Amino acid sequence: MAATLGTIYRDTADAHCGAHGCSCGWEPDRRRDIESLITALYEAAQRPNLLPHPTHHLPGRA
Ligand SMILES: [Zn+2]
């Protein structure tokens, strides 16, 4: 699962690099982003309910 997440991140980051990259404005910072992913994964794993009701709570974004 972790490897899959890493692949998704890499593909997403790659899509934001180069002349034909996505123009949404996000600039991948792999070291910082991976640390954020690790933290988010860890915190999510501590919660008894991994999938709360969609309208109940959305995790904050940096
Ligand atoms: Zn984008």
PDB file of the backbone (N, CA, C, O) and the ligand in Angstrom, with CONECT records:
HET     ZN  A 101       1
ATOM      1  N   MET A   1       0.822  -1.198   0.000  1.00  0.00           N
ATOM      2  CA  MET A   1       0.000   0.000   0.000  1.00  0.00           C
ATOM      3  C   MET A   1       0.865   1.261   0.000  1.00  0.00           C
ATOM      4  O   MET A   1       0.611   2.204  -0.749  1.00  0.00           O
ATOM      5  N   ALA A   2       1.896   1.258   0.858  1.00  0.00           N
ATOM      6  CA  ALA A   2       2.756   2.440   0.922  1.00  0.00           C
ATOM      7  C   ALA A   2       3.447   2.692  -0.412  1.00  0.00           C
ATOM      8  O   ALA A   2       3.573   3.836  -0.850  1.00  0.00           O
ATOM      9  N   ALA A   3       3.895   1.614  -1.053  1.00  0.00           N
ATOM     10  CA  ALA A   3       4.567   1.773  -2.341  1.00  0.00           C
ATOM     11  C   ALA A   3       3.603   2.355  -3.371  1.00  0.00           C
ATOM     12  O   ALA A   3       3.989   3.165  -4.213  1.00  0.00           O
ATOM     13  N   THR A   4       2.348   1.930  -3.291  1.00  0.00           N
ATOM     14  CA  THR A   4       1.350   2.463  -4.217  1.00  0.00           C
ATOM     15  C   THR A   4       1.152   3.948  -3.987  1.00  0.00           C
ATOM     16  O   THR A   4       1.050   4.725  -4.937  1.00  0.00           O
ATOM     17  N   LEU A   5       1.097   4.339  -2.727  1.00  0.00           N
ATOM     18  CA  LEU A   5       0.948   5.762  -2.417  1.00  0.00           C
ATOM     19  C   LEU A   5       2.143   6.546  -2.946  1.00  0.00           C
ATOM     20  O   LEU A   5       1.989   7.646  -3.478  1.00  0.00           O
ATOM     21  N   GLY A   6       3.326   5.976  -2.797  1.00  0.00           N
ATOM     22  CA  GLY A   6       4.524   6.643  -3.278  1.00  0.00           C
ATOM     23  C   GLY A   6       4.489   6.819  -4.786  1.00  0.00           C
ATOM     24  O   GLY A   6       4.896   7.851  -5.318  1.00  0.00           O
ATOM     25  N   THR A   7       3.996   5.790  -5.463  1.00  0.00           N
ATOM     26  CA  THR A   7       3.901   5.869  -6.920  1.00  0.00           C
ATOM     27  C   THR A   7       2.906   6.937  -7.336  1.00  0.00           C
ATOM     28  O   THR A   7       3.142   7.693  -8.278  1.00  0.00           O
ATOM     29  N   ILE A   8       1.797   6.987  -6.626  1.00  0.00           N
ATOM     30  CA  ILE A   8       0.786   8.013  -6.934  1.00  0.00           C
ATOM     31  C   ILE A   8       1.375   9.404  -6.741  1.00  0.00           C
ATOM     32  O   ILE A   8       1.169  10.304  -7.555  1.00  0.00           O
ATOM     33  N   TYR A   9       2.116   9.559  -5.640  1.00  0.00           N
ATOM     34  CA  TYR A   9       2.729  10.865  -5.388  1.00  0.00           C
ATOM     35  C   TYR A   9       3.723  11.220  -6.491  1.00  0.00           C
ATOM     36  O   TYR A   9       3.732  12.341  -7.000  1.00  0.00           O
ATOM     37  N   ARG A  10       4.556  10.253  -6.849  1.00  0.00           N
ATOM     38  CA  ARG A  10       5.576  10.526  -7.871  1.00  0.00           C
ATOM     39  C   ARG A  10       4.929  10.903  -9.196  1.00  0.00           C
ATOM     40  O   ARG A  10       5.352  11.856  -9.852  1.00  0.00           O
ATOM     41  N   ASP A  11       3.895  10.151  -9.590  1.00  0.00           N
ATOM     42  CA  ASP A  11       3.220  10.463 -10.842  1.00  0.00           C
ATOM     43  C   ASP A  11       2.604  11.854 -10.795  1.00  0.00           C
ATOM     44  O   ASP A  11       2.652  12.606 -11.769  1.00  0.00           O
ATOM     45  N   THR A  12       2.017  12.186  -9.629  1.00  0.00           N
ATOM     46  CA  THR A  12       1.402  13.500  -9.480  1.00  0.00           C
ATOM     47  C   THR A  12       2.449  14.599  -9.553  1.00  0.00           C
ATOM     48  O   THR A  12       2.260  15.619 -10.215  1.00  0.00           O
ATOM     49  N   ALA A  13       3.569  14.369  -8.852  1.00  0.00           N
ATOM     50  CA  ALA A  13       4.640  15.369  -8.860  1.00  0.00           C
ATOM     51  C   ALA A  13       5.203  15.535 -10.268  1.00  0.00           C
ATOM     52  O   ALA A  13       5.457  16.653 -10.717  1.00  0.00           O
ATOM     53  N   ASP A  14       5.396  14.413 -10.961  1.00  0.00           N
ATOM     54  CA  ASP A  14       5.926  14.480 -12.318  1.00  0.00           C
ATOM     55  C   ASP A  14       4.986  15.266 -13.232  1.00  0.00           C
ATOM     56  O   ASP A  14       5.430  15.959 -14.147  1.00  0.00           O
ATOM     57  N   ALA A  15       3.687  15.150 -12.973  1.00  0.00           N
ATOM     58  CA  ALA A  15       2.698  15.854 -13.796  1.00  0.00           C
ATOM     59  C   ALA A  15       2.748  17.354 -13.558  1.00  0.00           C
ATOM     60  O   ALA A  15       2.125  18.121 -14.292  1.00  0.00           O
ATOM     61  N   HIS A  16       3.490  17.780 -12.531  1.00  0.00           N
ATOM     62  CA  HIS A  16       3.588  19.203 -12.222  1.00  0.00           C
ATOM     63  C   HIS A  16       4.965  19.760 -12.565  1.00  0.00           C
ATOM     64  O   HIS A  16       5.316  20.868 -12.160  1.00  0.00           O
ATOM     65  N   CYS A  17       5.724  18.994 -13.302  1.00  0.00           N
ATOM     66  CA  CYS A  17       7.053  19.453 -13.691  1.00  0.00           C
ATOM     67  C   CYS A  17       7.129  19.540 -15.214  1.00  0.00           C
ATOM     68  O   CYS A  17       6.390  18.856 -15.922  1.00  0.00           O
ATOM     69  N   GLY A  18       8.005  20.366 -15.696  1.00  0.00           N
ATOM     70  CA  GLY A  18       8.234  20.434 -17.123  1.00  0.00           C
ATOM     71  C   GLY A  18       7.303  21.405 -17.823  1.00  0.00           C
ATOM     72  O   GLY A  18       6.375  21.948 -17.223  1.00  0.00           O
ATOM     73  N   ALA A  19       7.573  21.617 -19.125  1.00  0.00           N
ATOM     74  CA  ALA A  19       6.851  22.601 -19.915  1.00  0.00           C
ATOM     75  C   ALA A  19       5.372  22.256 -20.048  1.00  0.00           C
ATOM     76  O   ALA A  19       4.536  23.141 -20.232  1.00  0.00           O
ATOM     77  N   HIS A  20       5.056  20.971 -19.955  1.00  0.00           N
ATOM     78  CA  HIS A  20       3.667  20.561 -20.142  1.00  0.00           C
ATOM     79  C   HIS A  20       3.015  20.178 -18.822  1.00  0.00           C
ATOM     80  O   HIS A  20       2.026  19.446 -18.791  1.00  0.00           O
ATOM     81  N   GLY A  21       3.585  20.685 -17.729  1.00  0.00           N
ATOM     82  CA  GLY A  21       3.048  20.339 -16.424  1.00  0.00           C
ATOM     83  C   GLY A  21       1.710  20.989 -16.153  1.00  0.00           C
ATOM     84  O   GLY A  21       1.284  21.917 -16.841  1.00  0.00           O
ATOM     85  N   CYS A  22       1.060  20.464 -15.121  1.00  0.00           N
ATOM     86  CA  CYS A  22      -0.206  21.028 -14.681  1.00  0.00           C
ATOM     87  C   CYS A  22       0.013  22.481 -14.276  1.00  0.00           C
ATOM     88  O   CYS A  22       1.065  22.834 -13.741  1.00  0.00           O
ATOM     89  N   SER A  23      -0.980  23.315 -14.533  1.00  0.00           N
ATOM     90  CA  SER A  23      -0.833  24.753 -14.276  1.00  0.00           C
ATOM     91  C   SER A  23      -1.610  25.210 -13.050  1.00  0.00           C
ATOM     92  O   SER A  23      -1.935  26.391 -12.929  1.00  0.00           O
ATOM     93  N   CYS A  24      -1.917  24.278 -12.127  1.00  0.00           N
ATOM     94  CA  CYS A  24      -2.721  24.642 -10.958  1.00  0.00           C
ATOM     95  C   CYS A  24      -1.924  25.454  -9.948  1.00  0.00           C
ATOM     96  O   CYS A  24      -2.501  26.072  -9.052  1.00  0.00           O
ATOM     97  N   GLY A  25      -0.593  25.457 -10.087  1.00  0.00           N
ATOM     98  CA  GLY A  25       0.202  26.271  -9.195  1.00  0.00           C
ATOM     99  C   GLY A  25       0.926  25.497  -8.109  1.00  0.00           C
ATOM    100  O   GLY A  25       1.796  26.047  -7.434  1.00  0.00           O
ATOM    101  N   TRP A  26       0.580  24.228  -7.929  1.00  0.00           N
ATOM    102  CA  TRP A  26       1.258  23.426  -6.906  1.00  0.00           C
ATOM    103  C   TRP A  26       2.676  23.100  -7.339  1.00  0.00           C
ATOM    104  O   TRP A  26       2.898  22.629  -8.455  1.00  0.00           O
ATOM    105  N   GLU A  27       3.632  23.350  -6.462  1.00  0.00           N
ATOM    106  CA  GLU A  27       5.014  23.003  -6.746  1.00  0.00           C
ATOM    107  C   GLU A  27       5.439  21.873  -5.826  1.00  0.00           C
ATOM    108  O   GLU A  27       5.548  22.064  -4.615  1.00  0.00           O
ATOM    109  N   PRO A  28       5.678  20.698  -6.390  1.00  0.00           N
ATOM    110  CA  PRO A  28       6.060  19.544  -5.569  1.00  0.00           C
ATOM    111  C   PRO A  28       7.352  19.794  -4.798  1.00  0.00           C
ATOM    112  O   PRO A  28       8.346  20.268  -5.348  1.00  0.00           O
ATOM    113  N   ASP A  29       7.308  19.463  -3.508  1.00  0.00           N
ATOM    114  CA  ASP A  29       8.507  19.489  -2.680  1.00  0.00           C
ATOM    115  C   ASP A  29       8.569  18.108  -2.059  1.00  0.00           C
ATOM    116  O   ASP A  29       7.964  17.855  -1.017  1.00  0.00           O
ATOM    117  N   ARG A  30       9.308  17.211  -2.712  1.00  0.00           N
ATOM    118  CA  ARG A  30       9.211  15.794  -2.351  1.00  0.00           C
ATOM    119  C   ARG A  30       9.547  15.533  -0.898  1.00  0.00           C
ATOM    120  O   ARG A  30       8.854  14.774  -0.221  1.00  0.00           O
ATOM    121  N   ARG A  31      10.607  16.159  -0.417  1.00  0.00           N
ATOM    122  CA  ARG A  31      10.990  15.890   0.970  1.00  0.00           C
ATOM    123  C   ARG A  31       9.901  16.340   1.938  1.00  0.00           C
ATOM    124  O   ARG A  31       9.501  15.591   2.829  1.00  0.00           O
ATOM    125  N   ARG A  32       9.427  17.570   1.754  1.00  0.00           N
ATOM    126  CA  ARG A  32       8.390  18.099   2.641  1.00  0.00           C
ATOM    127  C   ARG A  32       7.081  17.339   2.451  1.00  0.00           C
ATOM    128  O   ARG A  32       6.405  17.003   3.423  1.00  0.00           O
ATOM    129  N   ASP A  33       6.728  17.069   1.195  1.00  0.00           N
ATOM    130  CA  ASP A  33       5.458  16.411   0.925  1.00  0.00           C
ATOM    131  C   ASP A  33       5.445  14.991   1.482  1.00  0.00           C
ATOM    132  O   ASP A  33       4.430  14.545   2.018  1.00  0.00           O
ATOM    133  N   ILE A  34       6.562  14.280   1.360  1.00  0.00           N
ATOM    134  CA  ILE A  34       6.610  12.918   1.874  1.00  0.00           C
ATOM    135  C   ILE A  34       6.502  12.922   3.396  1.00  0.00           C
ATOM    136  O   ILE A  34       5.845  12.061   3.981  1.00  0.00           O
ATOM    137  N   GLU A  35       7.148  13.891   4.027  1.00  0.00           N
ATOM    138  CA  GLU A  35       7.029  14.000   5.480  1.00  0.00           C
ATOM    139  C   GLU A  35       5.584  14.249   5.874  1.00  0.00           C
ATOM    140  O   GLU A  35       5.098  13.697   6.861  1.00  0.00           O
ATOM    141  N   SER A  36       4.894  15.086   5.095  1.00  0.00           N
ATOM    142  CA  SER A  36       3.487  15.362   5.370  1.00  0.00           C
ATOM    143  C   SER A  36       2.644  14.111   5.178  1.00  0.00           C
ATOM    144  O   SER A  36       1.716  13.852   5.944  1.00  0.00           O
ATOM    145  N   LEU A  37       2.976  13.334   4.145  1.00  0.00           N
ATOM    146  CA  LEU A  37       2.239  12.095   3.894  1.00  0.00           C
ATOM    147  C   LEU A  37       2.422  11.120   5.049  1.00  0.00           C
ATOM    148  O   LEU A  37       1.466  10.500   5.513  1.00  0.00           O
ATOM    149  N   ILE A  38       3.666  10.994   5.506  1.00  0.00           N
ATOM    150  CA  ILE A  38       3.955  10.084   6.605  1.00  0.00           C
ATOM    151  C   ILE A  38       3.174  10.498   7.856  1.00  0.00           C
ATOM    152  O   ILE A  38       2.572   9.664   8.533  1.00  0.00           O
ATOM    153  N   THR A  39       3.196  11.788   8.145  1.00  0.00           N
ATOM    154  CA  THR A  39       2.480  12.297   9.310  1.00  0.00           C
ATOM    155  C   THR A  39       0.983  12.042   9.174  1.00  0.00           C
ATOM    156  O   THR A  39       0.333  11.601  10.122  1.00  0.00           O
ATOM    157  N   ALA A  40       0.448  12.317   8.010  1.00  0.00           N
ATOM    158  CA  ALA A  40      -0.985  12.132   7.793  1.00  0.00           C
ATOM    159  C   ALA A  40      -1.364  10.662   7.909  1.00  0.00           C
ATOM    160  O   ALA A  40      -2.401  10.326   8.480  1.00  0.00           O
ATOM    161  N   LEU A  41      -0.524   9.788   7.367  1.00  0.00           N
ATOM    162  CA  LEU A  41      -0.787   8.356   7.452  1.00  0.00           C
ATOM    163  C   LEU A  41      -0.778   7.900   8.905  1.00  0.00           C
ATOM    164  O   LEU A  41      -1.653   7.152   9.344  1.00  0.00           O
ATOM    165  N   TYR A  42       0.211   8.357   9.630  1.00  0.00           N
ATOM    166  CA  TYR A  42       0.348   7.955  11.027  1.00  0.00           C
ATOM    167  C   TYR A  42      -0.855   8.408  11.837  1.00  0.00           C
ATOM    168  O   TYR A  42      -1.433   7.636  12.604  1.00  0.00           O
ATOM    169  N   GLU A  43      -1.226   9.679  11.656  1.00  0.00           N
ATOM    170  CA  GLU A  43      -2.344  10.208  12.421  1.00  0.00           C
ATOM    171  C   GLU A  43      -3.643   9.516  12.033  1.00  0.00           C
ATOM    172  O   GLU A  43      -4.473   9.223  12.893  1.00  0.00           O
ATOM    173  N   ALA A  44      -3.821   9.255  10.748  1.00  0.00           N
ATOM    174  CA  ALA A  44      -5.048   8.593  10.301  1.00  0.00           C
ATOM    175  C   ALA A  44      -5.137   7.184  10.874  1.00  0.00           C
ATOM    176  O   ALA A  44      -6.223   6.699  11.193  1.00  0.00           O
ATOM    177  N   ALA A  45      -3.990   6.538  10.999  1.00  0.00           N
ATOM    178  CA  ALA A  45      -3.968   5.164  11.495  1.00  0.00           C
ATOM    179  C   ALA A  45      -4.323   5.092  12.977  1.00  0.00           C
ATOM    180  O   ALA A  45      -4.732   4.041  13.470  1.00  0.00           O
ATOM    181  N   GLN A  46      -4.167   6.204  13.684  1.00  0.00           N
ATOM    182  CA  GLN A  46      -4.487   6.208  15.110  1.00  0.00           C
ATOM    183  C   GLN A  46      -5.986   6.338  15.343  1.00  0.00           C
ATOM    184  O   GLN A  46      -6.493   6.010  16.416  1.00  0.00           O
ATOM    185  N   ARG A  47      -6.678   6.818  14.328  1.00  0.00           N
ATOM    186  CA  ARG A  47      -8.106   7.062  14.506  1.00  0.00           C
ATOM    187  C   ARG A  47      -8.880   5.762  14.372  1.00  0.00           C
ATOM    188  O   ARG A  47      -8.573   4.943  13.506  1.00  0.00           O
ATOM    189  N   PRO A  48      -9.886   5.565  15.223  1.00  0.00           N
ATOM    190  CA  PRO A  48     -10.667   4.336  15.158  1.00  0.00           C
ATOM    191  C   PRO A  48     -11.486   4.260  13.877  1.00  0.00           C
ATOM    192  O   PRO A  48     -11.747   3.171  13.366  1.00  0.00           O
ATOM    193  N   ASN A  49     -11.888   5.409  13.361  1.00  0.00           N
ATOM    194  CA  ASN A  49     -12.701   5.430  12.153  1.00  0.00           C
ATOM    195  C   ASN A  49     -11.936   6.150  11.058  1.00  0.00           C
ATOM    196  O   ASN A  49     -11.835   7.377  11.058  1.00  0.00           O
ATOM    197  N   LEU A  50     -11.393   5.369  10.119  1.00  0.00           N
ATOM    198  CA  LEU A  50     -10.539   5.949   9.084  1.00  0.00           C
ATOM    199  C   LEU A  50     -11.353   6.749   8.073  1.00  0.00           C
ATOM    200  O   LEU A  50     -10.837   7.675   7.447  1.00  0.00           O
ATOM    201  N   LEU A  51     -12.614   6.393   7.918  1.00  0.00           N
ATOM    202  CA  LEU A  51     -13.430   7.067   6.916  1.00  0.00           C
ATOM    203  C   LEU A  51     -14.658   7.690   7.571  1.00  0.00           C
ATOM    204  O   LEU A  51     -15.734   7.091   7.568  1.00  0.00           O
ATOM    205  N   PRO A  52     -14.505   8.871   8.125  1.00  0.00           N
ATOM    206  CA  PRO A  52     -15.642   9.538   8.741  1.00  0.00           C
ATOM    207  C   PRO A  52     -16.654   9.945   7.680  1.00  0.00           C
ATOM    208  O   PRO A  52     -16.361   9.937   6.484  1.00  0.00           O
ATOM    209  N   HIS A  53     -17.822  10.291   8.126  1.00  0.00           N
ATOM    210  CA  HIS A  53     -18.840  10.750   7.190  1.00  0.00           C
ATOM    211  C   HIS A  53     -18.272  11.922   6.387  1.00  0.00           C
ATOM    212  O   HIS A  53     -17.676  12.835   6.958  1.00  0.00           O
ATOM    213  N   PRO A  54     -18.455  11.900   5.074  1.00  0.00           N
ATOM    214  CA  PRO A  54     -17.826  12.910   4.216  1.00  0.00           C
ATOM    215  C   PRO A  54     -18.127  14.346   4.639  1.00  0.00           C
ATOM    216  O   PRO A  54     -17.282  15.225   4.469  1.00  0.00           O
ATOM    217  N   THR A  55     -19.291  14.594   5.175  1.00  0.00           N
ATOM    218  CA  THR A  55     -19.655  15.965   5.521  1.00  0.00           C
ATOM    219  C   THR A  55     -19.313  16.299   6.966  1.00  0.00           C
ATOM    220  O   THR A  55     -19.518  17.424   7.422  1.00  0.00           O
ATOM    221  N   HIS A  56     -18.793  15.317   7.673  1.00  0.00           N
ATOM    222  CA  HIS A  56     -18.546  15.533   9.098  1.00  0.00           C
ATOM    223  C   HIS A  56     -17.259  16.308   9.347  1.00  0.00           C
ATOM    224  O   HIS A  56     -17.247  17.295  10.083  1.00  0.00           O
ATOM    225  N   HIS A  57     -16.187  15.855   8.733  1.00  0.00           N
ATOM    226  CA  HIS A  57     -14.902  16.496   9.001  1.00  0.00           C
ATOM    227  C   HIS A  57     -13.944  16.268   7.846  1.00  0.00           C
ATOM    228  O   HIS A  57     -13.804  15.156   7.337  1.00  0.00           O
ATOM    229  N   LEU A  58     -13.296  17.335   7.452  1.00  0.00           N
ATOM    230  CA  LEU A  58     -12.261  17.210   6.435  1.00  0.00           C
ATOM    231  C   LEU A  58     -10.936  17.624   7.045  1.00  0.00           C
ATOM    232  O   LEU A  58     -10.845  18.675   7.680  1.00  0.00           O
ATOM    233  N   PRO A  59      -9.920  16.815   6.861  1.00  0.00           N
ATOM    234  CA  PRO A  59      -8.610  17.163   7.428  1.00  0.00           C
ATOM    235  C   PRO A  59      -8.083  18.444   6.820  1.00  0.00           C
ATOM    236  O   PRO A  59      -8.304  18.714   5.639  1.00  0.00           O
ATOM    237  N   GLY A  60      -7.397  19.223   7.607  1.00  0.00           N
ATOM    238  CA  GLY A  60      -6.847  20.474   7.116  1.00  0.00           C
ATOM    239  C   GLY A  60      -5.738  20.251   6.107  1.00  0.00           C
ATOM    240  O   GLY A  60      -5.070  19.217   6.105  1.00  0.00           O
ATOM    241  N   ARG A  61      -5.564  21.216   5.275  1.00  0.00           N
ATOM    242  CA  ARG A  61      -4.498  21.122   4.286  1.00  0.00           C
ATOM    243  C   ARG A  61      -3.499  22.233   4.513  1.00  0.00           C
ATOM    244  O   ARG A  61      -3.859  23.363   4.840  1.00  0.00           O
ATOM    245  N   ALA A  62      -2.240  21.890   4.334  1.00  0.00           N
ATOM    246  CA  ALA A  62      -1.179  22.869   4.567  1.00  0.00           C
ATOM    247  C   ALA A  62      -1.246  23.961   3.506  1.00  0.00           C
ATOM    248  O   ALA A  62      -0.436  24.887   3.521  1.00  0.00           O
TER     249      ALA A  62
HETATM  250 ZN    ZN A 101      -1.823  20.669 -10.619  1.00  0.00          ZN2+
END
